[in-house]
Amino acid sequence: MDGVRDFGNGCLCYLQDCNQGSGWGWSNSGLIVDGDQAVLIDTLRDERLTHHMLEEYRAATGLAARDINTLVNTHADGDHTFGNRLMEHARIYATPECKDGILARPPSAFQGLLENRPEGIIGDFIFELYGPPFDFTGIDPKLPTDLVKEDMTLTVGDKKVELIKVGPAHTPGDMLAVVPSERTVFTGDVVFFTNTPVLWSGPCSNWIAALDHILSLDIETVVPGHGPVTDKNGVRKTKEYLVYIQAEARKRFDAGMPIEEAIQDIALGEFEDWGGSERIVVNLNRLYCEFGGKEPVTDFGSMIAMMAPYAERARKRRAGSSPEAPKSCCPH
């Protein structure tokens, strides 16, 4: 699955197997080309991966990185921005919230988590998330230069690329890149397909509304932030997951069920096999706080500690054993 896919209409994408390893950090990017002009959609989680991606695009199009003068960051997550320094010659478009997010969670923060990880399940999970093949050493991503405060249109040769703000959803600053003439959308992490969505920001209803907006567009090709190229059916699957966990969490919240029990009680069905299924911990943390009018846990180290036992349990389940439910407690 990894590598460049050329749609034959000036739109290309670079795909990574989203469920390899921990199922975290393996994202997609896009490239829109017309003549000698091009726009790159997102970089990858480190500079080695981004360099390889750019070389693959060069092989497919003849355009070197220096020939691509525009980069769009769809949101702030490091697996879409940590390669930005390799595009330091370019104008970089992103929302103000995206820029803030890059500043708030630099590569050094993830390197610090890795270097100072504790022993045991939590430390093992951190290593799985951020250890090799990822390398954050010395990375200093270039920040966005052009802040998108309202929807706008870029021109790439004769093609129009519409930048549509839809955050807060997955993150506070999510943005779509739509190529109407080619009926193609690069969604960033507004769409996860075969990989579990994670509700870093929300509210969940905003994310569902963003998916409904994509479904309203005249498009047929969807390049998700994580997962294989899809169509509107893949968008519907992301929506199905979010609608389902929102409804199931609400039932349990209204019944007074503690969040720890709710996490264990919700059957994920077909979504159980999507990579990163432990993200239900983050998702229910966010949803319970939405329902109760509380501030959610936002410290990433704390969220990793909350997820680690569930990731371990999922590994054992995939290995064929029947582990007991984790006994750690979410802070509610």
C-alpha positions in Angstrom: 0.0 0.0 0.0 2.9 2.4 0.8 3.9 4.8 -2.0 2.6 7.3 -4.5 -0.8 6.8 -6.2 -1.4 8.9 -9.3 -5.0 9.5 -10.2 -4.0 10.6 -13.7 -5.6 14.1 -13.4 -2.9 16.1 -11.7 -3.9 14.8 -8.2 -1.6 12.3 -6.5 -1.2 11.0 -3.0 1.4 9.3 -0.9 0.0 6.5 1.3 1.4 4.7 4.3 0.0 1.6 5.9 -1.9 3.2 8.7 -2.1 0.1 10.8 1.5 -1.0 10.9 3.3 -1.0 14.2 1.3 0.8 16.8 -1.2 2.1 14.3 -0.1 5.6 15.2 1.7 8.2 13.1 1.5 6.6 9.6 -0.3 9.3 7.7 -1.0 10.3 4.1 -0.1 13.3 2.0 -1.2 14.8 -1.3 0.2 16.6 -4.3 -1.8 18.7 -6.8 0.1 19.5 -10.1 -0.8 21.5 -13.1 2.1 22.3 -15.5 5.1 23.5 -13.5 3.0 24.5 -10.5 2.3 22.3 -7.5 0.8 22.3 -4.0 1.8 19.7 -1.4 -0.8 18.7 1.1 0.9 17.9 4.5 4.3 16.4 5.4 5.0 13.3 7.5 6.0 12.5 11.0 9.7 13.0 10.7 12.2 14.3 8.1 13.5 10.9 6.9 10.0 9.8 6.0 9.2 13.2 4.4 12.4 13.1 2.4 11.5 9.6 1.1 8.0 10.9 0.3 9.3 13.9 -1.7 11.7 11.6 -3.6 8.8 9.4 -4.5 6.8 12.4 -5.8 9.8 13.5 -7.8 10.0 10.1 -9.4 6.3 10.2 -10.3 6.2 13.9 -11.6 9.7 15.1 -12.2 9.2 17.8 -9.6 11.8 18.1 -6.9 10.9 19.5 -3.5 12.3 22.9 -4.5 9.9 23.0 -7.5 6.9 22.8 -5.1 6.3 26.4 -3.8 3.2 25.8 -1.7 2.5 23.6 1.2 -0.9 23.2 3.0 -1.0 21.8 6.5 -4.4 20.4 7.1 -3.9 20.5 10.9 -1.2 20.6 13.6 -0.5 16.9 14.4 3.1 16.0 14.0 2.4 13.3 11.5 1.3 16.0 9.1 3.7 18.8 10.0 7.1 17.5 11.4 8.6 17.4 7.9 7.9 21.0 7.2 11.5 22.1 7.4 12.1 20.2 4.1 9.7 22.7 2.5 11.2 25.8 4.1 11.4 27.5 0.7 7.6 27.3 0.3 4.7 29.3 1.5 2.8 27.3 4.0 -0.9 27.7 4.5 -2.7 26.6 7.7 -5.2 27.9 10.1 -4.1 30.0 13.1 -5.1 27.1 15.4 -2.8 24.8 13.4 0.2 27.1 13.9 -0.6 27.3 17.7 -0.8 23.5 17.8 2.6 23.1 16.2 4.1 25.5 18.7 2.4 23.7 21.7 3.5 20.2 20.7 7.0 20.4 19.1 9.0 17.3 18.2 11.1 17.9 21.3 8.1 17.1 23.5 7.7 13.7 21.9 11.5 13.1 22.1 11.3 14.0 25.8 8.5 11.5 26.4 10.6 8.8 24.7 13.8 9.6 26.6 12.1 9.9 30.0 9.6 7.0 29.6 8.9 4.9 32.7 9.4 1.2 32.9 6.5 -1.1 32.5 3.4 -1.0 30.3 3.3 2.8 30.0 6.9 3.0 28.9 6.5 0.2 26.4 3.5 2.0 24.9 5.4 5.3 24.6 8.3 3.4 22.8 5.8 1.8 20.5 4.3 5.2 19.7 7.5 7.2 19.2 10.4 4.8 19.0 12.1 3.6 15.8 11.5 3.9 12.9 10.4 7.4 13.9 13.2 9.9 14.7 12.4 13.3 16.2 16.1 14.2 16.9 16.8 17.8 15.9 13.6 18.4 14.1 12.4 22.0 14.0 9.4 22.2 11.6 8.9 25.4 9.7 5.8 27.2 10.9 3.0 28.3 8.6 3.6 31.5 6.8 0.1 32.3 5.6 -2.7 31.9 8.1 -6.1 30.9 6.8 -8.7 32.7 8.9 -11.6 32.1 6.5 -12.2 29.8 3.5 -10.0 30.6 0.5 -9.0 29.4 -2.9 -5.5 28.7 -4.2 -4.6 28.5 -7.9 -2.4 25.8 -9.3 -2.0 26.4 -13.0 -5.6 26.1 -14.2 -6.8 24.2 -11.2 -8.5 25.7 -8.1 -7.8 24.3 -4.7 -10.4 25.3 -2.1 -9.2 25.5 1.5 -12.2 24.9 3.7 -12.0 25.4 7.5 -14.0 22.7 9.4 -12.5 22.8 12.9 -12.7 22.4 15.7 -13.2 18.7 15.0 -10.4 16.2 15.2 -8.2 19.2 16.3 -9.0 22.9 16.8 -7.7 23.8 13.3 -8.8 21.2 10.8 -9.0 22.2 7.1 -9.9 20.4 3.9 -8.3 20.9 0.5 -10.8 20.3 -2.3 -10.0 20.2 -6.0 -13.5 20.7 -7.5 -12.5 20.1 -11.2 -11.1 16.7 -10.3 -13.8 15.9 -7.7 -11.1 15.1 -5.2 -10.7 16.1 -1.5 -7.7 15.8 0.8 -9.3 15.6 4.2 -6.4 15.5 6.6 -7.6 13.7 9.8 -11.2 14.7 9.4 -11.4 11.2 7.8 -9.8 8.1 9.3 -10.5 5.0 7.3 -9.7 1.5 8.8 -7.9 3.4 11.5 -9.6 4.6 14.7 -10.5 8.3 14.8 -9.3 10.2 17.8 -11.2 13.1 19.3 -8.4 15.4 20.4 -10.6 18.5 20.3 -14.3 18.3 19.3 -17.0 18.8 20.1 -18.0 15.5 18.5 -21.0 17.1 16.8 -18.6 19.5 15.0 -16.6 16.6 13.6 -19.8 14.9 12.5 -20.9 18.2 10.8 -17.5 18.4 9.0 -18.1 14.9 7.6 -21.6 15.9 6.5 -20.1 18.8 4.7 -17.7 16.4 2.8 -20.7 14.2 2.0 -22.5 17.3 0.5 -19.6 18.0 -1.9 -19.6 16.9 -5.5 -16.5 14.6 -5.0 -15.8 11.0 -5.8 -12.2 10.6 -4.6 -11.3 11.0 -0.9 -7.8 10.9 0.4 -8.0 10.4 4.2 -5.4 11.5 6.7 -5.0 7.8 7.6 -6.0 4.8 5.6 -6.5 3.8 1.9 -8.0 6.1 -0.7 -11.8 5.9 -0.6 -15.0 7.6 -1.6 -18.0 8.8 0.3 -18.4 5.4 1.8 -15.2 5.8 3.7 -16.5 9.2 5.0 -19.6 7.5 6.1 -17.6 4.9 8.0 -15.8 7.6 10.0 -19.1 9.2 10.7 -20.6 5.9 11.7 -17.9 5.4 14.3 -18.3 8.8 15.8 -22.1 8.7 15.9 -22.0 5.2 17.5 -19.5 6.0 20.3 -21.3 9.3 21.0 -24.6 7.6 21.4 -23.2 4.7 23.4 -21.2 7.0 25.7 -24.3 9.2 26.3 -26.4 6.2 27.4 -23.8 5.2 29.9 -23.2 8.7 31.1 -26.9 9.2 31.7 -27.1 5.9 33.6 -24.3 7.1 35.9 -21.8 4.5 34.7 -18.2 5.5 35.5 -16.0 6.2 32.4 -13.7 3.2 33.2 -16.7 0.9 33.0 -18.1 2.6 30.0 -14.8 2.1 28.1 -15.0 -1.6 28.8 -18.7 -1.9 28.2 -18.9 -0.4 24.7 -18.5 -3.2 22.1 -16.7 -1.8 19.1 -17.8 -4.5 16.6 -16.1 -4.1 13.3 -14.1 -1.1 14.6 -12.4 -3.3 17.2 -9.9 -4.3 14.4 -9.2 -0.8 13.3 -5.7 0.3 14.4 -5.5 2.4 17.5 -8.7 1.0 19.1 -7.4 2.2 22.5 -8.2 5.7 21.4 -11.7 5.0 22.8 -10.1 6.1 26.1 -9.4 9.6 24.7 -12.7 9.7 22.9 -14.8 8.9 26.0 -12.7 11.3 28.1 -13.7 14.0 25.7 -17.4 12.9 25.4 -17.9 12.5 29.2 -16.5 16.0 29.7 -18.8 17.4 26.9 -21.8 15.8 28.6 -20.8 16.9 32.1 -19.6 20.4 31.2 -16.1 19.7 32.5 -12.7 20.4 31.1 -11.2 17.2 29.6 -7.7 15.9 30.3 -5.5 17.5 27.7 -2.0 16.7 28.9 -0.7 14.2 26.4 1.4 12.3 28.9 -1.7 11.7 31.0 -3.7 10.5 28.0 -0.9 8.1 27.1 -0.9 6.7 30.6 -4.7 6.2 30.3 -4.5 4.4 27.0 -1.5 2.2 27.7 -3.4 -0.6 29.5 -6.0 -0.8 26.8 -3.4 -1.0 24.1 -1.7 -3.8 26.0 -5.1 -5.6 26.3 -5.7 -5.2 22.6 -2.3 -6.7 21.8 -3.1 -9.7 24.0 -6.5 -10.1 22.4 -5.0 -10.1 18.9 -2.5 -12.7 20.1 -5.4 -15.0 21.1 -5.5 -14.7 24.9 -8.3 -13.3 27.0 -6.8 -10.7 29.3 -8.7 -9.1 32.2 -9.9 -5.6 31.8 -7.3 -3.0 32.9 -7.7 -1.8 36.5 -6.3 1.7 36.0 -8.8 4.5 36.4 -9.5 7.5 34.2 -9.6 10.8 36.3 -13.4 11.2 36.5 
